[in-house]
């Protein structure tokens, strides 16, 4: 090469090449930004056959605008540090689901005769406190809502004060305290005093939920940041066949979250099945001790990897600035007509009008960021509007852990426990996640179909609706074929319970498989979307908003309690199927234009604004 031409920032951002790299040099700290110059080779023979190649000093080549639209995209190599975080998540989910799976029996069922631990042997029913279904339902519902509300707090603490790594470690130790209190509540000497046991259990439940809330919204961004720290942008790779392809960080992040979700379900499956047998044959104390023991692997691995993980520092009052920015953009756009207000919020100049360059000298004192950060905030708010539809999806998903278990009990079980059938879902996920990752998604990419995140989420809505239709059809035939008609849970005239409907329980495989595929398309993709669309200094907050949608769904589900009994269950499933279908149509109608912006949103260069930390090579920096 005889020389090189420098590229200005605008051309670089169009090409999707990185302006900055952010890899931490020490635990809890990030390196100052290292700006890498990009060059156009003058005398490359390859450059004569295509538009200018973009290359950094290390020889990594970045795609041109033409190549971005024409070359096939592939996944990069997942760093080994991400796998260790995946194993941490597996241990945490084993501990969470292994513990919570026995809550109902522990609270609701009485202590078996002759037992001090709650174990009942092969033919008995495990139990401990005997407080009835209302108490067990109340406490387990509170636990679910609490565990999905607290991520809002955990995310705020991480993004504003502690950073993700420190927040995860603190949350782990809080959860361990909760685990210990739950173990104490299940000791034989404590069970003998039910009032003391339930008091200890309730306190442990609250503390346990706080730990879970700090862990969940931070572990998922951390796993993807391990790859992003090394490969923040697309780059060119030449296959052995000579084919030039784009190694796409977005596709790689999608793969990371696929296997992250795989780890979740392996942990949940092992925890649920294992602890059910532990309570049945040994006692509740063992079903709480074993999850705690595996959970102790989490802080151990985190400490051993403390110098290996890429981490971002906390950034101060960035969330406050984002909310102030939105409030400024809303000035003059409010209307008593909500439709007009919504239309004003979708105006093309909504965010452009509050960029510092547009405001000039009129910008407020708190506006210490650049135009690019406004683009990042816009992208993050768009992600949050996507998540507002998710409760309709969770409404269908939650039937799997409630009404479908009851439905199974009214069919021929052939020796299988009715609460075992729903494990079809995690088993299906363990099988089909690799199939989607290795065959379905690459196959669609090869034939030129871009299965974008928003398309995946819409398909997930549709599949969840189909799952509920299958459940409604099954319920219809239970009512039609059962000896007790549309009251299969009632008694015969002689006082005996009704015989199950002559339908094999494994017919539920259909709705469970549909739900599993819907999870792959909607739940996994939403985690990915939260990571890729949020401003880097608000990732935990945006992720927590997605998680909070599950709590919203539980609240909405309370409106359907009156339908969750015979003879109305067919209407229950069909109503939820219709809502999920409407969610599918409404979601795609609302966001199809946003889907066309997918690449544009992903190509937004990273802002130099980092809150209270110095940025852009330490040149003065912008303070929060």
N, C-alpha and C positions, 0 to 999 in steps of 0.2 A: 504494500500500500504506500502510495506516495503522499497521502495526506487524508484529512477528514474534515467534514463540515459539521459544525455544531447545530443542534436542533433547538428551537425555542420551545418554551413550556407548552404553548398551545398545540404545536405539532406533536409533541411527545404525548400529551393527554389524549389527542385524537388517535394516536397509534396504540394506546393502551400500555405503553411501556412505563416502568416505574420511575417516578421522580425521586422517591426516597425509600430507604429501607429502615425498618425499625426492629432491631434485634437487641435484646437486653444484654448488657455486659456483666451484670452482677445481680444477685438475688434481689428482687423487688424494684430494680431500677432499669430504665431503658437507656440505650446508647443515644447520644445526640444524633440527629439525622445526618446520614452520610449521603450527600448528593452525588449520584453517579452520572457522568457525562455519557451521552449516547452519540454514536458516530455512524455516518453513512460511508461504507467502503467505496472508494472512487473507481478502483480497477477490478472489482470482483466480476468474474464472468457470469456468476449467477445474477448479479444485479442488472445485467443487460437483458435478462429474460423475464424480469418482474420489476415492480416498483422498488424504490429505495428500500434496502434492508436496514433495520435498526439494530445496532449492536452495542453492548456495553463493553467496557475495557476488559472484562473477564471472558469475552467471546460469546456471551449469551445473546441470542438473536430474538428480536421481538417482532410480532406481526404488523404489517402495514394495514391501513384501513381496508384495502381490497382483500387482503388475506383473512382478516377477521370475518368477512362476510362469505368467503368461499372455501376456506380450508376446514377439514373435519377436526372436531375437538375431541381430546382424550383426557383421561385423568392422569394426574401426576402420582408420584410415589409418596405414600403416607409415612411420615417420620415415626420412628420407633417410640418416641416420647408420647405420641398420641395414643399408642396402644396401651401404655401404662396408665394413662388417664381413663381409657376405656375399661381397664380392669378395676380401677378405683370405682367407677360407676357401677360395674357389675357387683362389687362387694356391697356398695351402698344400697342398691336395689334389692339384693338378697336380704339385707338386714331389714329394709323397710317392709317389703312384701312378706317376708318370712315372719315378721313380728305382727303386722296388721291382719294377716289371714286368720289368726286365731282369736282376734278381739271378740268377735260375736259369741263364740262358744264360751269364752272366759267370762264375759259379762252376763250373757243371757241364761245359759244352762246351769242347773244346780250341780253341786258336787256329787259325783257318783257315790253310791253307797259303798262304804269300806275304803274309799280312796282319800288320801290327804293331798295329792298333787293335782287332781283333776283328770288323771288318766282313767280310761274306762275299758281298755282291752278291746278285743276284736268286735264284740257284739254290742258294746255299750256306747253311750253318748258322752263325750268329754264335756266337762263343765266345771265351774268353780263358784261363782257368786250367786247365781240363780236370780238375777234381777229382772228377767223378762225381756221380751222383744223390744218394747218401747225404750228402755234404758240402753240396750245395745245399739239400736238404730240411732238414737240420739247422739251417743258418744262417737260411734263410727262415722256418722255424717259430719259431726263437728271436726273430727280428725281430718277428714278429706278436705273440707273447706279451709280449715286452719293451715293445712300443709300447702295449699295452693294460694292462700292469701299472703303468707309470710315471705314468699319470694320477692314481693314488692319491696319489703324492708331490706332483705338480704342484698338485693340488687342495688338499692340506693346506697347502702353502706359500702359496697364494693366499688362502685363507680365514683363515689364522692370522697371516700375517706381511706379505706383499707386496701383497695386493689383486690383482684379476684383471688389470688393465691392466699393471701392472709385471711380473707373472708372465709374461704373454704376451710382452712385449718381451724379457725375459731369456731365455725359452725360444726365441724366434726366433733370437737371437744364438747360443745353444748349438747349435741345429739348423744354422745357417749353418756353424759350425765342422765339424759332422759332414758336411755337404755338401762342404766343401772337401777333407776327408780322403778322401771317396769319389771325388772327381775325381782327386786325386793317385794313388789306387790304380789308376785306369784309364788313366793316361798310358802311351803306348807304351814309354817307357824303363823304367817300373815294372812293366808287364805282362811284360816280358822276364825279370824275376826273380819268379816266381810266389810264392815264400815271402814276399818283402817286400810284394808286392801284397796277398796275403790278410791279412797282419798289419795293414797300413794300412786295408784294407777293414773288418776286424773292429772295430778301434778306432773308425773312423768310424761304423759301424753302432750301436755302443753309445751314442756321443755323440748321434747322430741321433735315437735312440729317446728319450733324455732330453729333448731339445727337443720332440719330438712329444708326449711325456707331459705336459709343462707347458702346451702349447698347447691340446690337445683339450678338457680338462674346463672350460676357462675361456672359450674363444671362444663356445661356445654359450649360456651364461648372459648374457654381455655383449651379444649381439645382441638378446635379448629385453628386457633391462633398459632399452634405449633407448626402447621404447614405454612400459614400466611407469613410468618416471620422470615421464612426462607424464600418463598415464591409469592410475592404479593400481587404479581401481574401475570398475564398470559405470556408465554414464550414459545418459540418454534422448536420442534423436535423432528429429526429426520429418521424415519423408520428404516429397518434393514432392507425393506423393499424399495426404498428411495422415496416413499411418500412423505411429503411434508405435512405435519399436523400441528395443531395448536394445543399445547398443554394448558388446560383451562383451570384456574384456581376455583371457579364456581363449581365445576363438575367434580373437582377433587374434594371440595368441602361437602358436596352432596354425598360422595362416597364415604367420607369420614363420618357423617351423621347416620348413614345407613348402618355402618358397623357399630357406631355408638349405640344406636337403637337395638341392634342385635345383642350387644352386651347387656343392655337393660333387660331384655326379655329372657336371656339365659339366667341372669341373676334372679329375676322375678319367678321364673318357672321352677328353678331349683329350690328357692326359698319357700314358695307356697306348698309344693308337694312334700318337701322334706319336713317342714314344721308341722304340717297336718298330722303326719305319722308320729312325730315327736310328742305332740300333745296327747295323742290317742293312746300311745303305749308306754310313755314315760311320765309325762306331766308338762304343765305349762311352763315351769321354770326352765326346762330344757329348750322349749321352743322359743324362749327369749334369750337364753344364754348363747346358743349357737350363732344366731345372727349377730349378736354383739361381738363374739370372737372374730368372725369374719370381717366385721366392720372395723376392727382394730388394724386391719391391713391398710386401711385408707390413710391414716396419719403417718404410718410407717413409710409407705411408698412416697407420699408427698414430701416427707423430710429427706429421703434418700435422693429424690430427683430435684431437690430445691435449686441446684445449680445448673440443671439441664433444661428446665422449662422456660420458654419464652413468655414473658409477662409484660403487661402494661401497667403503669403506675396509676393510682387514683388521680382524678383531675379536678377536684374541688367542686365549685358550684356550676358545673356545666349544665345539669338538668334545669336549674333555675333559669339560666340564660336561654335554653331551648324553649321553655314555657313563656318567658318574656317575649321572645322572638315571635312565637305564635300569637300571643296577645296583641303585639304591635301589628302583625299582619291582619288581624281581625278588626282593627279599628275602621269604623265606617261600613263594615260588612254585615253587622248584625241586623236582623229584621224580625218583626213579630211573626212573619210567615216563615216557618222552619224550612220549607222547600226553597225559598229565596235565599235563606242563610246558607243552606247546603250548596246551592248553585254558586253563591259568592265565594265559598271556600274552595270550589273547584276552578275558579277563574285562573286563566293562564298567568296573570301577573300577581297572583296571591303571594308567592315567595319572592319573585323578582323585585317587587316593590319595596322589600325590606332588606335588600342587600346593601352592605355598607357603601359600595360604590355608587348606588343609586341615591342614597340619602345624603351623601357628602357631609357637609358641615352640620347638617341637621340630625345626624345620628346621635342617639343617646350615649351617655358616658359608659354604660355597661356593655355597649357593643364593641368588644375588643377583639372580635374574630374577623375572618375574611369572608369573601363571597362563597368560596368553596364549602365552608362549613355550613352556610345556609342551604346549599344543595344537599349536603349530608343530612341535615335536620329534616329537610323536605322528604328525602328518601326514607328516613326513619319514621316520620309521621305516616307516610304511605303504607309502610309495613304494619303499623298499628291499626290502620283502617282495614287492612286485610284481616287482621286477627279478630276484629269485631264480629265477623261472621262465624268464627270457630265454635262458639257455644252451641249453634245449631248442629254442628257435627258431633260434638261431645254428647249432646242429648241422645243421639242414636247410639253412640259408643257405650254410654253408661248403662244401657239396657243389658249389656253383656254381664255385668256384675250384679244385676238386681233381678229383673223380671225373667230373663232367660234361664237363670238358675232355678227359679220357681217353676218355669215351664218344663224343664227337664224332669222334675219330680213327678209330673203327671203323665209321663210316658214310660215305656218299658225300658228299664235301666240295664237289665241283664248283668247285674252284679256290680255295675259301676256307680260310685257315689254321684249324686246329682251335681254336687259342687266341684266335681273333677272335670266335667265336660268342657267347661269354659277354658280349660288349658289347651284346647285346640287352637285358640288364638295365638298364644306365645309360641307353641310348636310350629304353627304355620309361618309365623314371622321368622323364626330361626331358619326355616327351610327356604322361604321365598325371598327374603332380603338379598342373599347372595345371587339368586336367580335374576332378580331385577337388576342388580348392580352389574353382573357379569354378562348377561344376555339381553334382557329387555331394553334397558336404556342405551347400551352401545349399539344394539341392533337398530333402534329407531334413529340414532344419530347417523348410522351408516347409510340409511335410505333417505336421509335428508329431512327427517322430522325432528324439529326442536321441541322436546317435551319440557317446556319451561316450568319453573316452580308454580306459577299461578295455574297453568293447565293441570298440573298434578293435583293441586289442592281441589280444583273443581271436580276432577275425576273422583277424588276421594269422597266428596259430598255425594256424588251419584251412586257410588258403590255402597255407602252407608245407608242410603235410601233403599237400594235393592236388598240389603241385608234385612231391613225392617219389613219389607214386603214379604220376604221369605219367612220371617218370624210370624207375620200375620197369617199367612197361608197355613203354616203349621198349627197355629192356635185355632184356626177355623176347623181343621180336621180333628183336633183334640176334642173340641166341643161336639163335633158331628159324630165321632166314632166312640167316644167314651160312654161308659154305662151311666154316668151321672150327668151327661149332657154338658151344659155350659156352666156347671159347678163341680169341676173335677176335684176340688179340694174339700168337698163336703163329705158327709157320711151316708152310708146306706141305711135303709129303714131299721136294720137290726143293730145299728150303732157302729158297724165296722167301717173303716175308711174305704173310699171308692177305689176300685181297681184302676190301674193306669190305663190310659187309652192304648189300643193295640197299634202303636206306632213306635218304631225303634228310635231310641233317644239320639242315635248318631245321625239322624236326619238334621240335627242342629249343626252338623258340619258345614252345611251350606251358608247359613248366616254368619258363622264364625270365620269361615274363609273369606267371605266378602268383607267383613269388618277388618280382618288382618290386612288385606290388600288396601283397604281404605286408609289404614294407619300408615302404611308405607308411603302412600301418595300424599296424605294430608298432614299427619302428625310429624313425621320425619322431615318433610319438606318445610313445614312451618318453623321448625328449629333452625334449619338451614337459612330460611328467609330472614329470620330475626338476626342471625349473625352477619349475613352479607349485606343487609340493607340498613342496619343501624349505624349511626356514627360510631367510630371505634371507641370513643370515650363514653358511650351510652349503651353498649351492647348488653350488659347485664340487665339494665332497666327494660329495654325492649323485649328481651327474652322473658323477663318476669311478667310482662303484660300478656304475652302468649300463654304462660302458665296460669295466670290469673283467670283467663277465660274458662278454665275448667271449673273454678269456684263459681263463676257466673252461671255456668251450665247446671251445676248442682242446685243453685237457687231457682233457676227456671224450672228444673225438674220437679220441684215441690208442687208446681201447678198441675202436674199430671198424676199426682198421688191418687186422686179419686178415680182415675182410669186403671190403676194398677191392681185391679181385683176382678174376680169373676162376677158377671159374665162380660166385662167390658175390655178384656185384654186385647181382643182383636182390634177394637177401635184405638186402643193405646198404641199398638204397633203401627197401624195405618196412619194415625195422626202424626206420629213422629216421622214416618216415611215421607209424608207429604211435606212436613217442615224441612226435612233434609233435602228433598227435591227442590223446593222453593229456594232453599239456601244455595243449592248448586246453580240454579238459573240466575238468582239475584247476585250471587258472588261473581259469576262470569260477566254478567251484564255491567256490573259496577266497575270491574277491574280489567276488562278486555283491552282498554286503551293503555292501562298501566303495563299490561303484558307486552305490548309492542315496544315499551321503553326498557325492556330487561337489560339489553346490552348497554344502553346509554347510562342506566343507573349504576351498572357494575363498573363502568369506565370512569366514573367521577374520580379525579385524583384526590389523594388524601390531603385534607386541610392542614395548614401549619399550626392551627389553633389547638392547643393541648390543655387548656384550662390554666391551672396555676403552675404548670411545669414549663421550663424553657423549651423552645421548639426551633425547628429549622437550623440545626447546627449550632444552637446556643447563641444565635445572634440576637441578643437582647431578650427574645422570648416574649410571649404574651402572657400576662398574669391574669388569673381568674378574678 
